Amino acid sequence: MRVLWLTNMANPAPRAGGGIRSLRLVQATASRWPVDVINLGTGLDTERYVAVSGARSAAEALPDAPGRLQTLVTALRHQLPLPACRALNRGLRAEVQRAADLGDAIVIEHGWMLAYRPRGGRTIVALHNVDSELARMLPARGARRLERRWNASRYRRLERMAVNDPRTAVTVVSRRDAGLLGGRTTVVPNGTDLPDHVTAVPAQGDLIFVGSMGYPPNVDALSWWATEVWPGTGLPALRVIGQGSHDALGDLLTHPALDVIGEVPTIQPWLEKARAVVVPLRQGSGTRLKLLEAFAHHRPVVSTSKGAEGLDAEDGTHLLLADDAVAFAEAVRLLLADDVLAERLATAGSALAQRSGWGAVTRPFVDAIEKLVGAPDSSADGPRLAGQA
C-alpha cells in the first residue's frame, strides 16, 4: 500500500505554520509507508522536497481554472463550496479515484480539498482548520455575504459526510475543533520545532507578529491592532513577519502602527531580538503555531483568547490574555515594563513547548492511518508518480 497525499503546501523549507505542519506530517507518514505527494500549485522544487520530506515522489497539478459561471454551475450541481470548485482538477480527481480503487490510502489536507475525497477506499482528512467555521466568521457584505453563507453550509455538508464515513479518518488540531465537527475525529495538535538553544528575554526589544497574510484572520488581527489597540498608547510599532504581507495588507502597509518586514529566511533571529510576541487574533479556528514557536524560543506572549484557543496555556502563567483593545494595549505595556514578569512567562511557556515537539505530536496522525489501513507492509511498492499530474 502507498499513501497518495494531496496538498497545496508542499515546500522543502516552509516558513508559514501550515506549511511546517504539512511537511512534518508527510515526514512522519513517509517513515512508515511509501508516500507520493501531489501539490495543487506550481513552483515546487521536487527534488529537494523529496529529499527533505522522505516522500517517494512528488508532482504538481494545476486547477482547471474555470470561469466564474462554470464555478457557480459546478457549485450548484455538486453542492460544493466555491473555493473547492476553483481548485478542481478533473484529471487529478480521476487519478485519486483510481488510486483508491487500487487500495491506496488517500490523504487530503483542508476542507476545500474534500471534493477530491474518493468514493469508497480509505481516506485521511488532515484539517488545519474547521473550514465551515472559518467561512462563517469571515466578514462580508451584500453578495459576498450570500457567498459566505453558501460556503459555510457546503463545507459543513462535506465535513459531516467525512466524519460519519467509517472509511474516512478525520484529524483536527484541537479538542474545540473536534467538538465543532462532531462525529469521529482524532486530535493531532500543532507542534513546533525546538531550537538547540534559547536566550533570555532582552530588556529592550521588538514587538513582533508572525503569520502568513494569505490567512484572512491574520490580516484582521493586524487591522484591529492598528486601528483600535495601538492609537494613542505610545506603544512601539508591531513588526510584521510573514509571507504575502506586502500584497495583502493594502493601506495597512504604511500604517505607523506596523513595521512590515515580510517574509524572512528564518524566524529565529527575529525572535531572539523580540521582547514579546503579539497575537491579536479575533477570528479563525485551529491552533496557532506562532504561539508555540514563541514559547519554544523563550519569548513572552500577549494574545486574545481566540489566538490562544486550543492550547493548554493559562492566562498569567504562560502568557497574558486580553480581548478588548484597551486591556490588550495595557497587557503589552505591562510586558514591556516588567522584566520579572516577562522572564517568568517565557520560562513557563518554554516548559509547555517542550511537550509539543513534532516528534511527539505527529504520533496520533500515524496511529490514525494505521488504524484505518493496518500496519505497513515493508514489501509494498506501488506505482511511482512521474511528471505533471
HELIX and SHEET records of a PDB file:
HELIX    1   1 GLY A   17  ALA A   30  1                                  14    
HELIX    2   2 THR A   46  SER A   53  1                                   8    
HELIX    3   3 ARG A   68  HIS A   78  1                                  11    
HELIX    4   4 LEU A   82  ARG A   86  1                                   5    
HELIX    5   5 ARG A   90  ASP A  101  1                                  12    
HELIX    6   6 GLY A  111  TYR A  116  5                                   6    
HELIX    7   7 ASP A  131  MET A  137  1                                   7    
HELIX    8   8 ALA A  143  VAL A  163  1                                  21    
HELIX    9   9 ARG A  175  LEU A  181  1                                   7    
HELIX   10  10 PRO A  216  TRP A  224  1                                   9    
HELIX   11  11 TRP A  225  VAL A  229  3                                   5    
HELIX   12  12 SER A  245  ALA A  248  1                                   4    
HELIX   13  13 GLY A  250  THR A  254  5                                   5    
HELIX   14  14 GLN A  268  GLU A  272  1                                   5    
HELIX   15  15 LEU A  289  ALA A  296  1                                   8    
HELIX   16  16 ALA A  325  ALA A  337  1                                  13    
HELIX   17  17 ASP A  339  ALA A  353  1                                  15    
HELIX   18  18 GLN A  354  SER A  356  5                                   3    
HELIX   19  19 TRP A  358  VAL A  361  1                                   4    
HELIX   20  20 ARG A  363  VAL A  373  1                                  11    
SHEET    1   A 7 SER A  57  ALA A  61  0                                        
SHEET    2   A 7 VAL A  35  LEU A  40  1                                        
SHEET    3   A 7 VAL A   3  THR A   7  1                                        
SHEET    4   A 7 ALA A 105  GLU A 109  1                                        
SHEET    5   A 7 ARG A 122  ALA A 126  1                                        
SHEET    6   A 7 THR A 168  VAL A 172  1                                        
SHEET    7   A 7 THR A 186  VAL A 187  1                                        
SHEET    1   B 6 LEU A 258  GLY A 262  0                                        
SHEET    2   B 6 LEU A 238  ILE A 241  1                                        
SHEET    3   B 6 ASP A 206  VAL A 210  1                                        
SHEET    4   B 6 ALA A 274  VAL A 279  1                                        
SHEET    5   B 6 VAL A 301  SER A 303  1                                        
SHEET    6   B 6 LEU A 320  LEU A 321  1                                        
END                                                                             
